[in-house]
Amino acid sequence: MVTPRGAFKAGQLSGVGMALLSESVVYVGGFLQWQPSGQGTCYFGDGSFYRGQWEGGVFHGVGELRAASAEVFSSSGSDASL
């Protein structure tokens, strides 16, 4: 279930926008052809969130995952992963 809001190009969500990916997951940030891309934040239903770089719909590069338990996991670099 994707409920998009934002910039559309040729019928595809591209540019800055927001999508409700499920009942408990919301992504706000850059999109490229429906995939999270560039800078963005994904909020999860348990209170955790990831803020940082995305490529092809996945965490990529510099970013930070803050768990609901308040633990913080960071990544940096062009090929970094959490």
N, C-alpha and C positions, 0 to 999 in steps of 0.2 A: 504494500500500500504506500504510494508516494503521493503526497499532496503538495505540489510545488507552488511557490510564489517567487516571482523575480523576472529576470530578463530572458526572453525567448528569441532564438535566432533559427529560422527555418524549422520551426516547430519543436526545437530542442531547448531545454533549459541550459543556457550558457551565460556566464557573467555572474553577478552577485545575486543571491537569492536565499530562499529558505525552503526546506522540505521536511515534512513529517514522514519519517521513514517507517515508523510503526507506532503503536499506541504510546510507546515509552521512549522513542528515540527521535530527536530533532537535530537537524544539521542546518547551520547558518553560515554562509560564506560563499566562496567562489565555486562555480560549476563549469564544466566543459562537457557538453553533450550528455547531460543528465548525471555525470559523475562528479562527486566532490573533487575539486582541483584548486590548487593555489592555497590561499589562507582561508581557514575556517574553524568553526567550533562545533563539536558534536556533543549534545547533552543526552545522557542516558537516564533511564527511569530510576535508577538506584541513587542518583545524586552525583555520580561521577561525570567527568567530561574530559574531552581531549581538545586542546587548542593548539593549532600549529599548521604545518604544511601538509597538503594532500596531493596525491597524484593517482589517477585512475581509480578513485573511490576508496583509497586506503591511506593510512598514516604514512607520511614520507618526508624525510628531512628533519628540520628543526621543529620540535613540538614538546608538549607537556601533557601527560595524562594525570589528572587528579582523581584518585579513587575516592569513593564515598567514605572510606575510613580515614581520609585526609592524607594518605600516603601520596607522594609525588614521584612520578617517573618521567625523566627527561630524555630527549634524544637530540642529537645535533649532527650536522653534516649532510651531504647530499644523498647518502645511501643509508642513513640512520634508521633504525627501527626500535620499537619499544620492547 
